[in-house]
Amino acid sequence: MKVTQLTVFLENRPGRLAEVARILGGAGINIHGFSTTEAAEYGILRLIVSDTSKAREVLNAAGFTTHVTQVLCVKVEDVPGGLATVLDKLAAADVSIEYLYNISFFNVCFAVRDLDRAVDLLAGQVTLMGDEEVQAL
């Protein structure tokens, strides 16, 4: 089985990810999972969404460059070594992994340039998690 992934190319500037999320939300498209990578001037956003064709259409109409590809999504057992079991099977067959990401949307980690300011901005607005809460997942 294969899953369709939408890749969006973004300028690396504040608000660009929010714009994508807002456009998709406004079009009634649910984001099931995502991954970001960044370089100095641009970023790559990989998405698993509820309607890839419609997502691509609305993002292209808004001026974003997109690409569609197929990926493999696997349920990994939630135990120590669960991920290693899957990775070992691929490695044993000499299957190379280009990248991977988690598609559980409910708990999201952000790397930001000003962590303390981000914490202050979001405190009381969303549920912030610390090490203990994350370790308890």
C-alpha positions as CSV (number, residue, x, y, z in Angstrom):
1,M,0.0,0.0,0.0
2,K,1.1,3.5,-0.8
3,V,0.1,6.9,0.6
4,T,0.0,10.1,-1.5
5,Q,2.2,12.9,-0.1
6,L,2.0,16.5,-1.0
7,T,5.3,18.5,-1.0
8,V,5.1,22.3,-0.8
9,F,8.1,24.6,-1.4
10,L,8.2,27.7,0.8
11,E,10.2,30.8,1.3
12,N,11.8,30.7,4.7
13,R,10.0,33.6,6.4
14,P,7.5,34.1,9.2
15,G,3.9,33.2,8.5
16,R,4.5,31.0,5.5
17,L,3.6,27.8,7.3
18,A,0.6,29.5,8.9
19,E,-0.6,30.6,5.4
20,V,-0.5,27.0,4.1
21,A,-2.4,25.7,7.1
22,R,-4.9,28.5,6.8
23,I,-5.5,27.9,3.1
24,L,-5.9,24.2,3.7
25,G,-8.3,24.7,6.6
26,G,-10.3,27.2,4.6
27,A,-10.7,24.6,1.9
28,G,-11.9,22.0,4.4
29,I,-8.8,19.9,4.1
30,N,-7.5,18.1,7.2
31,I,-3.8,17.7,7.8
32,H,-3.1,14.2,9.0
33,G,0.7,14.6,9.2
34,F,3.5,16.8,8.2
35,S,7.2,17.3,8.1
36,T,9.4,20.4,7.5
37,T,13.0,20.8,6.5
38,E,14.6,24.1,6.0
39,A,17.6,25.8,4.5
40,A,18.7,29.4,4.7
41,E,16.2,30.8,2.2
42,Y,13.6,28.1,1.6
43,G,11.8,25.2,3.3
44,I,10.2,22.0,2.3
45,L,6.8,21.0,3.8
46,R,5.7,17.5,3.3
47,L,2.0,16.8,4.0
48,I,-0.4,13.9,4.3
49,V,-3.8,15.4,3.9
50,S,-7.4,14.4,3.5
51,D,-7.7,15.4,-0.1
52,T,-4.3,15.7,-1.9
53,S,-5.8,16.8,-5.3
54,K,-7.8,19.6,-3.8
55,A,-4.9,20.7,-1.5
56,R,-2.6,20.9,-4.5
57,E,-5.2,22.9,-6.4
58,V,-5.8,25.5,-3.7
59,L,-2.1,25.9,-2.9
60,N,-1.1,26.2,-6.5
61,A,-3.8,28.8,-7.0
62,A,-2.3,30.7,-4.0
63,G,1.1,30.7,-5.7
64,F,2.8,27.8,-4.0
65,T,4.9,25.3,-5.9
66,T,3.9,21.7,-5.1
67,H,4.8,18.2,-5.9
68,V,3.0,14.9,-5.4
69,T,4.7,11.6,-4.6
70,Q,4.0,8.2,-3.0
71,V,5.3,7.2,0.4
72,L,5.1,4.3,2.7
73,C,3.2,4.7,6.0
74,V,3.6,2.0,8.6
75,K,2.0,1.4,12.0
76,V,4.9,1.0,14.4
77,E,4.3,-0.8,17.6
78,D,4.5,1.6,20.6
79,V,7.2,-0.3,22.5
80,P,10.9,0.2,22.9
81,G,12.5,-1.0,19.7
82,G,9.3,-0.8,17.7
83,L,10.8,1.5,15.1
84,A,14.0,-0.5,15.0
85,T,12.0,-3.6,14.0
86,V,10.7,-1.9,10.9
87,L,14.0,-0.2,10.0
88,D,15.9,-3.5,10.5
89,K,13.7,-5.2,7.9
90,L,14.3,-2.5,5.4
91,A,18.0,-2.4,6.1
92,A,18.3,-6.2,5.8
93,A,16.8,-5.9,2.3
94,D,19.2,-3.1,1.4
95,V,16.3,-0.6,1.1
96,S,17.5,3.0,1.6
97,I,15.4,5.5,3.5
98,E,15.5,9.1,2.2
99,Y,13.5,10.6,5.1
100,L,10.8,9.7,7.6
101,Y,8.4,11.5,9.8
102,N,5.6,10.8,12.3
103,I,2.0,11.4,11.2
104,S,0.4,11.7,14.7
105,F,-0.8,15.2,14.6
106,F,-2.0,15.9,18.2
107,N,1.3,16.6,19.8
108,V,3.6,18.8,17.7
109,C,7.2,19.9,18.5
110,F,8.4,23.2,17.1
111,A,11.9,24.5,16.8
112,V,11.8,28.3,16.9
113,R,14.4,31.0,16.9
114,D,13.2,32.6,20.1
115,L,12.0,29.8,22.3
116,D,11.2,31.9,25.4
117,R,9.2,34.4,23.4
118,A,7.2,31.6,21.8
119,V,6.5,30.0,25.2
120,D,5.3,33.4,26.5
121,L,3.1,34.0,23.4
122,L,1.4,30.6,23.6
123,A,1.1,30.2,27.4
124,G,-2.5,30.1,28.4
125,Q,-3.5,29.9,24.7
126,V,-2.6,26.2,24.1
127,T,-1.5,23.3,26.2
128,L,2.3,23.5,26.5
129,M,4.1,20.2,27.3
130,G,7.3,19.7,29.2
131,D,9.7,16.7,29.3
132,E,7.5,14.8,31.8
133,E,4.3,15.1,29.7
134,V,6.1,14.1,26.5
135,Q,7.8,11.1,28.2
136,A,4.4,9.9,29.5
137,L,3.0,9.7,25.9
